[in-house]
Amino acid sequence: MEYTLSVIIISAAVTLVFGFFVGRLLASASYKGKIGALEGELQRHNESFQRVSKDQSKQITSLQNETGDISRMIIMFPDIAEDITSSMTIDDLSATIVKVVKQLLEVEEIAFFVADDGNLLLKTYSGFSKDAAVAMGKIPIGDGRIGWAAKKQIIMFAEDFKTESILIKEQLQQKGTGIRTDVCAPLVHRGKLCGLLAIGKLSKDFRNIKKFLMMITHLSAATMENINLFLEVQHQANIDGLTKLYNITYFHKQLEVELDKAGRFNRNFIVFLFDIDNFKAYNDLNGHPAGDLVLSAIGRLVKENLRTIDVPARYGGEEFIIMLPETSGDAGMQIAERIRKQIEELNLIFPQNMPWGRITISGGISTYPLDGKDPKLLIKAADIAMYSAKRSGKNKIVPHEQVFTQPD
């Protein structure tokens, strides 16, 4: 009995010890499993943290670069503004815009256009090939990316064109120049399109490029308008209000310029001086308004018969003077005769108050260098020839070289 009880006690003790050790083993395995799970979770969090850290590092680097670019732009902008606003001609302005934008934005390709009668005309470019420049030489407003941005009068990036309607995108593709442009920035002043800046191959992703482009384009557009206004005022200062021909002051300046060129390049040119026959009598009989109509009509006719390089001017009263560069004596006579005949065919308000019922002119021609190498001598020679034409019956053109060979 005692032996049996001892065995039971010993067995129970062994069972308890065995159970204890088994429990410890099981608990240890469970802990290891939990630790492994925790280590895996920790690893995943660490990898996620590293990814976030890298992304944030990139963002910080991007922001630092962007801040540096903005700081550089801000530092450069006063000098850029001075360069742009100090431009005195459209050529100077276009070259300045291309230079400063290329320097400011570090772009590879840039082109500057001026708006003219429904088209964009290429004025200056850098980075584009000659073939590309030819393709962009004249772009109708509304055609392609460049023309479309000009029509909308807003700055457009490559992504902006993708948001247009399917129909518009098809039209842009059909009518485009085939030239890739990352940015198209129109120059607009008070609702008027002045030009456009096209940029290709942007080297950096400038988030604030639009703001700086807006400042540059607005400043450039205002400068263009000022230049055009100045040129218009300057042009009007050189124009005779009644005939719309040049005034004599401008003529004398251009005569000096042509004398210098003709002397350096050994070229001829013509001075043609003419006077309306019996104009004083016509003015006295019919009044100055009628006479002014005649002068205005002759001014229009003269301009229609000349080249852009010719310089027609009102000499004073009813006298007109024309300089014909790069023209021989024979060619000058043909032009003068054509003008004389067309003036003779003008319709008069009071034809009965003019001899022969029509208006006529008498003119003289002098040739450089045959009749003089000095402005005064050339004008004097033409004047002598003109009075020779008047003395010999009027309504004719006489070259100076024939003055002393004609019978009085």
VEXLO-356872 format. One line per 5 residues: number of its first residue (from 1); their letters; for each residue x negated, y, z negated of C-alpha. Coordinates in pm, 1 decimal. Layout:
<dozas>
NUM> a> X,Y,Z ~ ...
</dozas>
This chain:
<dozas>
1> meytl> 0.0,0.0,0.0 ~ -272.1,238.9,-101.3 ~ -469.8,124.9,201.4 ~ -175.7,193.5,428.4 ~ -128.0,540.9,279.7
6> sviii> -494.5,618.6,330.1 ~ -476.7,515.3,692.0 ~ -172.9,735.4,745.4 ~ -343.2,1032.4,581.9 ~ -659.6,982.4,783.0
11> saavt> -460.0,945.5,1104.7 ~ -267.6,1262.2,1030.6 ~ -588.9,1448.5,959.4 ~ -746.9,1327.2,1283.9 ~ -433.7,1422.9,1472.6
16> lvfgf> -441.4,1771.0,1323.2 ~ -809.6,1815.5,1404.0 ~ -760.0,1681.5,1756.2 ~ -461.5,1908.7,1804.0 ~ -659.5,2203.3,1679.1
21> fvgrl> -940.7,2141.8,1919.4 ~ -701.0,2074.7,2208.0 ~ -517.7,2397.5,2124.4 ~ -845.5,2588.7,2118.8 ~ -940.7,2443.1,2456.3
26> lasas> -603.3,2532.6,2606.5 ~ -616.5,2883.9,2458.9 ~ -966.8,2930.9,2599.1 ~ -853.3,2829.9,2949.5 ~ -559.3,3069.7,2927.3
31> ykgki> -786.6,3355.1,2823.9 ~ -1024.1,3280.1,3106.1 ~ -734.9,3292.0,3349.9 ~ -620.2,3624.0,3212.9 ~ -971.9,3762.7,3220.6
36> galeg> -1010.1,3650.6,3582.3 ~ -682.3,3819.0,3673.1 ~ -788.4,4133.3,3493.5 ~ -1124.6,4132.5,3671.8 ~ -949.7,4094.9,4009.6
41> elqrh> -713.5,4379.7,3932.4 ~ -1004.8,4591.6,3818.1 ~ -1190.8,4514.2,4140.9 ~ -890.5,4618.6,4349.5 ~ -854.7,4942.6,4154.3
46> nesfq> -1225.8,5008.1,4195.9 ~ -1207.2,4956.0,4573.5 ~ -901.6,5181.0,4593.3 ~ -1079.9,5443.8,4385.9 ~ -1381.4,5427.4,4615.8
51> rvskd> -1159.1,5473.9,4922.0 ~ -984.3,5770.9,4762.2 ~ -1319.1,5908.7,4654.2 ~ -1454.9,5879.5,5008.2 ~ -1142.3,6044.8,5151.6
56> qskqi> -1166.4,6325.6,4901.1 ~ -1537.3,6360.9,4976.1 ~ -1458.0,6391.0,5345.3 ~ -1186.2,6644.2,5272.7 ~ -1421.5,6843.7,5051.7
61> tslqn> -1690.6,6833.5,5322.8 ~ -1432.2,6936.4,5583.5 ~ -1311.5,7219.9,5362.5 ~ -1669.2,7328.0,5298.8 ~ -1739.9,7328.3,5673.8
66> etgdi> -1413.8,7507.8,5742.4 ~ -1489.7,7763.0,5473.5 ~ -1834.4,7810.4,5621.6 ~ -1686.5,7859.4,5970.6 ~ -1431.1,8106.4,5839.5
71> srmii> -1698.3,8294.4,5646.2 ~ -1913.6,8309.9,5959.7 ~ -1618.3,8437.7,6162.9 ~ -1536.7,8701.9,5904.3 ~ -1898.4,8818.0,5895.3
76> mfpdi> -1920.0,8832.5,6276.0 ~ -1580.3,8987.3,6339.8 ~ -1669.5,9356.8,6281.7 ~ -1948.8,9332.6,6540.2 ~ -1717.8,9146.0,6777.2
81> aedit> -1449.0,9411.1,6739.0 ~ -1703.4,9684.2,6811.8 ~ -1831.6,9501.3,7121.3 ~ -1479.9,9455.1,7256.9 ~ -1349.8,9804.8,7190.1
86> ssmti> -1663.0,9972.2,7327.9 ~ -1614.5,9813.6,7672.7 ~ -1558.1,10081.2,7937.7 ~ -1460.7,9860.7,8233.6 ~ -1265.3,9537.9,8282.1
91> ddlsa> -1585.2,9367.9,8402.5 ~ -1766.0,9466.7,8083.0 ~ -1471.3,9356.4,7869.9 ~ -1436.2,9016.1,8037.3 ~ -1807.5,8942.6,7998.8
96> tivkv> -1795.2,9050.1,7634.2 ~ -1491.0,8835.2,7554.6 ~ -1647.4,8523.9,7707.0 ~ -1973.9,8585.0,7522.3 ~ -1826.9,8650.5,7177.2
101> vkqll> -1567.6,8371.6,7187.2 ~ -1828.1,8121.3,7303.0 ~ -2056.3,8231.8,7019.8 ~ -1782.9,8250.5,6757.2 ~ -1606.3,7921.1,6826.7
106> eveei> -1903.2,7726.4,6965.3 ~ -1712.9,7622.0,7278.7 ~ -1863.6,7464.5,7589.1 ~ -1616.8,7588.5,7850.6 ~ -1440.8,7921.4,7863.7
111> affva> -1270.7,8125.9,8135.9 ~ -1119.5,8474.1,8132.6 ~ -835.9,8574.0,8365.8 ~ -670.7,8906.9,8440.2 ~ -301.4,8929.5,8524.5
116> ddgnl> -226.4,9073.3,8866.5 ~ 106.6,9078.5,9048.9 ~ 243.0,8747.0,8920.9 ~ -93.5,8567.9,8924.5 ~ -389.9,8507.9,8699.0
121> llkty> -719.1,8594.5,8869.2 ~ -1039.4,8439.8,8735.6 ~ -1271.3,8719.9,8626.5 ~ -1551.8,8552.3,8428.1 ~ -1629.2,8196.0,8324.1
126> sgfsk> -1895.1,7988.9,8150.0 ~ -1950.9,7614.3,8132.6 ~ -1706.2,7519.4,8407.7 ~ -1840.0,7383.6,8736.3 ~ -1817.3,7584.2,9058.1
131> daava> -1546.4,7347.9,9185.2 ~ -1347.3,7407.7,8868.1 ~ -1395.1,7783.9,8906.8 ~ -1265.5,7765.1,9264.7 ~ -961.8,7566.0,9147.6
136> mgkip> -893.4,7828.1,8880.2 ~ -963.2,8127.4,9105.9 ~ -597.6,8223.3,9141.4 ~ -324.8,8063.9,8930.1 ~ 43.1,8163.1,8972.0
141> igdgr> 195.0,8248.6,8635.8 ~ 397.9,7944.7,8530.1 ~ 183.7,7684.8,8710.5 ~ -14.6,7430.9,8509.7 ~ -114.4,7465.0,8148.9
146> igwaa> -286.8,7798.1,8199.7 ~ 0.7,7949.8,8395.4 ~ 261.2,7809.7,8155.9 ~ 92.2,7958.8,7850.0 ~ 73.8,8290.5,8035.0
151> kkqii> 444.9,8272.9,8112.6 ~ 537.5,8195.0,7751.1 ~ 289.5,8457.9,7626.5 ~ 187.5,8247.5,7328.4 ~ -133.5,8067.9,7225.9
156> mfaed> -99.1,7700.0,7315.5 ~ -319.0,7405.4,7215.0 ~ -336.1,7072.6,7399.0 ~ -92.0,6922.8,7146.5 ~ 160.9,7199.3,7212.4
161> fktes> 199.6,7100.1,7577.3 ~ 295.0,6746.5,7469.0 ~ 599.9,6881.7,7287.5 ~ 743.4,7040.9,7602.4 ~ 1039.2,6878.4,7777.2
166> ilike> 981.8,6592.2,8020.1 ~ 1077.0,6817.7,8312.8 ~ 827.5,7086.1,8209.4 ~ 551.7,6827.3,8155.0 ~ 612.0,6688.5,8505.0
171> qlqqk> 594.7,7037.5,8653.7 ~ 274.7,7114.5,8464.3 ~ 119.3,6794.7,8593.9 ~ 225.7,6859.0,8953.4 ~ 122.0,7224.7,8966.2
176> gtgir> -180.4,7208.6,8738.1 ~ -538.8,7278.0,8842.0 ~ -662.0,6944.8,8706.0 ~ -890.1,7133.4,8467.5 ~ -877.5,7023.1,8105.3
181> tdvca> -808.1,7308.1,7864.1 ~ -792.4,7265.9,7487.9 ~ -659.3,7616.3,7422.1 ~ -484.1,7877.4,7634.4 ~ -463.8,8220.1,7470.2
186> plvhr> -276.1,8496.4,7659.8 ~ -365.7,8862.9,7613.7 ~ -38.7,9046.3,7553.0 ~ 7.7,9414.0,7470.2 ~ 356.4,9545.3,7390.8
191> gklcg> 519.3,9260.4,7578.5 ~ 299.5,9303.0,7886.2 ~ 72.6,9017.7,7996.6 ~ -278.6,9156.3,8054.3 ~ -481.2,8838.8,8091.7
196> llaig> -558.5,8497.6,7947.5 ~ -844.1,8314.4,7777.9 ~ -877.5,7942.9,7859.9 ~ -1102.1,7724.8,7642.2 ~ -1217.1,7370.6,7713.1
201> klskd> -1418.1,7117.3,7512.1 ~ -1386.9,7264.9,7165.9 ~ -1682.5,7133.6,6967.0 ~ -1504.3,7167.7,6630.7 ~ -1154.9,7126.2,6494.9
206> frnik> -1096.4,7478.8,6369.5 ~ -777.6,7487.9,6165.9 ~ -775.5,7864.1,6162.3 ~ -882.9,7914.3,6524.1 ~ -534.6,8039.1,6615.4
211> kflmm> -551.9,8330.0,6371.5 ~ -890.1,8442.5,6501.0 ~ -784.6,8396.8,6862.1 ~ -478.1,8610.2,6794.0 ~ -697.8,8886.2,6654.7
216> ithls> -937.6,8866.4,6949.7 ~ -665.4,8851.6,7216.3 ~ -461.4,9135.1,7061.7 ~ -771.2,9352.4,7032.8 ~ -879.4,9264.9,7386.9
221> aatme> -533.3,9332.1,7530.8 ~ -518.8,9674.4,7365.9 ~ -868.7,9750.2,7497.9 ~ -763.1,9645.1,7849.2 ~ -469.0,9881.3,7836.3
226> ninlf> -693.9,10164.1,7717.9 ~ -939.3,10095.0,7999.3 ~ -659.4,10089.4,8257.9 ~ -514.4,10410.7,8116.5 ~ -856.0,10576.4,8128.3
231> levqh> -911.2,10460.3,8486.5 ~ -566.4,10583.8,8585.2 ~ -630.6,10926.1,8431.6 ~ -970.6,10933.2,8598.5 ~ -812.1,10834.4,8928.6
236> qanid> -544.6,11099.9,8900.1 ~ -812.7,11359.7,8827.5 ~ -967.9,11270.8,9163.4 ~ -642.2,11278.9,9360.1 ~ -468.3,11566.3,9536.1
241> gltkl> -113.3,11567.4,9402.4 ~ 58.5,11653.8,9730.7 ~ -119.0,11437.5,9988.8 ~ -228.7,11159.9,9747.8 ~ -571.2,11175.1,9910.8
246> ynity> -888.9,11245.1,9715.6 ~ -968.9,11602.1,9619.7 ~ -1276.1,11778.7,9753.5 ~ -1469.9,11740.8,9426.0 ~ -1449.5,11363.5,9447.3
251> fhkql> -1533.1,11374.9,9817.8 ~ -1856.7,11564.1,9752.0 ~ -1960.5,11308.6,9487.4 ~ -1897.6,11017.5,9721.5 ~ -2076.5,11195.0,10004.7
256> eveld> -2387.9,11217.6,9788.5 ~ -2360.4,10846.0,9705.9 ~ -2320.9,10749.6,10071.5 ~ -2614.5,10968.9,10176.0 ~ -2834.8,10779.9,9932.2
261> kagrf> -2715.6,10437.4,10052.6 ~ -2738.5,10529.7,10421.3 ~ -3091.3,10658.9,10370.7 ~ -3206.5,10344.6,10188.2 ~ -3044.2,10097.3,10425.4
266> nrnfi> -3086.4,10296.4,10748.7 ~ -2713.0,10312.8,10824.1 ~ -2494.2,10564.5,11005.6 ~ -2179.3,10725.8,10872.2 ~ -1928.5,10980.3,10998.5
271> vflfd> -1779.7,11302.7,10859.5 ~ -1450.0,11388.2,11027.1 ~ -1299.0,11731.1,10952.7 ~ -964.4,11838.3,11098.3 ~ -713.1,12120.4,11067.0
276> idnfk> -338.3,12135.0,11144.6 ~ -283.1,12362.7,11444.6 ~ -58.0,12666.0,11389.2 ~ 33.4,12546.5,11041.2 ~ 49.4,12893.8,10889.2
281> ayndl> 314.7,12999.2,11140.5 ~ 514.1,12681.6,11069.3 ~ 491.8,12746.3,10694.2 ~ 598.5,13109.1,10729.8 ~ 896.7,13025.9,10951.3
286> nghpa> 1026.1,12719.2,10765.5 ~ 906.0,12773.7,10407.4 ~ 652.8,12594.3,10195.3 ~ 873.3,12291.2,10112.9 ~ 886.0,12205.3,10484.0
291> gdlvl> 509.9,12256.5,10510.1 ~ 453.7,12035.0,10206.1 ~ 648.2,11755.6,10374.5 ~ 412.9,11777.6,10672.7 ~ 103.1,11765.9,10450.6
296> saigr> 241.2,11469.1,10255.5 ~ 327.7,11280.3,10576.2 ~ -22.5,11335.3,10715.1 ~ -172.9,11211.5,10388.8 ~ 23.0,10885.4,10414.0
301> lvken> -64.5,10838.3,10780.3 ~ -435.4,10898.4,10720.7 ~ -450.0,10635.8,10441.2 ~ -269.8,10381.7,10658.6 ~ -536.0,10413.4,10928.7
306> lrtid> -843.3,10379.0,10708.2 ~ -1038.7,10104.7,10531.6 ~ -1076.5,10080.3,10156.5 ~ -1439.4,10196.8,10181.2 ~ -1342.8,10516.6,10366.1
311> vpary> -1301.2,10838.2,10167.4 ~ -1018.9,11068.2,10286.5 ~ -969.3,11401.5,10108.7 ~ -775.4,11722.2,10130.8 ~ -1038.2,11985.7,10200.0
316> ggeef> -806.6,12274.1,10117.2 ~ -484.3,12421.4,10256.4 ~ -411.2,12242.1,10584.7 ~ -765.5,12107.9,10628.6 ~ -857.1,11741.6,10576.3
321> iimlp> -1194.7,11569.4,10565.0 ~ -1279.7,11199.3,10594.5 ~ -1602.4,11010.2,10538.5 ~ -1637.1,10683.6,10730.8 ~ -1926.5,10474.8,10591.9
326> etsgd> -2118.8,10233.8,10814.6 ~ -1962.4,10385.6,11126.7 ~ -2126.8,10495.0,11450.7 ~ -2035.2,10808.1,11646.4 ~ -1834.4,10615.3,11908.8
331> agmqi> -1641.5,10415.3,11647.7 ~ -1576.5,10735.5,11452.1 ~ -1432.2,10902.7,11765.1 ~ -1196.1,10608.5,11820.0 ~ -1065.5,10629.0,11462.5
336> aerir> -1027.9,11008.3,11480.3 ~ -842.5,10987.2,11811.8 ~ -607.4,10723.6,11673.4 ~ -522.4,10947.6,11379.2 ~ -475.7,11251.3,11607.2
341> kqiee> -232.4,11065.6,11833.5 ~ -28.6,10926.3,11545.2 ~ -3.5,11270.3,11382.0 ~ 120.3,11406.8,11713.3 ~ 401.3,11149.9,11704.0
346> lnlif> 523.4,11252.6,11356.6 ~ 882.4,11373.0,11335.9 ~ 919.1,11735.1,11224.7 ~ 1213.0,11892.5,11042.4 ~ 1191.1,12202.6,11262.3
351> pqnmp> 1012.0,12095.2,11583.6 ~ 1127.6,12409.3,11763.6 ~ 901.6,12616.5,11540.2 ~ 581.8,12444.7,11656.1 ~ 411.0,12471.8,11995.5
356> wgrit> 510.6,12180.5,12220.0 ~ 770.6,12085.0,11957.4 ~ 529.7,11861.2,11769.4 ~ 251.4,11877.8,11516.1 ~ -108.6,11864.5,11640.5
361> isggi> -456.0,11875.5,11490.4 ~ -799.2,11991.2,11599.6 ~ -1099.8,11810.2,11457.3 ~ -1475.1,11786.0,11459.7 ~ -1711.7,11497.3,11393.5
366> stypl> -2067.3,11492.0,11261.9 ~ -2288.4,11183.2,11239.4 ~ -2556.3,11093.9,10986.2 ~ -2849.5,11124.8,11050.4 ~ -2809.0,11273.1,11399.3
371> dgkdp> -2633.2,11593.4,11287.5 ~ -2791.8,11630.7,10945.0 ~ -2931.2,11454.2,10640.3 ~ -2781.9,11693.1,10388.7 ~ -2417.1,11715.2,10270.0
376> kllik> -2385.7,12084.0,10357.5 ~ -2537.5,12036.7,10702.0 ~ -2306.7,11744.9,10784.3 ~ -1993.3,11933.0,10675.1 ~ -2108.6,12246.6,10855.6
381> aadia> -2172.1,12046.8,11174.9 ~ -1822.3,11894.5,11156.2 ~ -1676.6,12242.0,11092.0 ~ -1855.3,12389.3,11396.2 ~ -1724.3,12103.4,11611.2
386> mysak> -1369.2,12156.1,11477.5 ~ -1367.5,12524.5,11568.5 ~ -1503.3,12432.7,11908.7 ~ -1196.9,12208.3,11950.6 ~ -966.9,12497.9,11854.6
391> rsgkn> -1135.4,12741.7,12091.7 ~ -1108.5,12494.7,12377.9 ~ -730.4,12451.1,12356.8 ~ -660.0,12267.1,12028.5 ~ -506.6,11919.5,11987.7
396> kivph> -838.3,11743.5,12040.7 ~ -1141.6,11595.9,11860.5 ~ -1492.3,11715.9,11943.7 ~ -1819.0,11553.4,11825.1 ~ -2086.8,11799.4,11714.1
401> eqvft> -2335.5,11669.3,11968.2 ~ -2105.8,11793.8,12248.7 ~ -2049.8,12143.6,12111.5 ~ -2336.7,12303.7,12298.2 ~ -2282.5,12104.9,12616.8
406> qpd> -1920.6,12222.1,12665.8 ~ -1842.7,12541.5,12860.9 ~ -1708.3,12818.8,12637.6
</dozas>
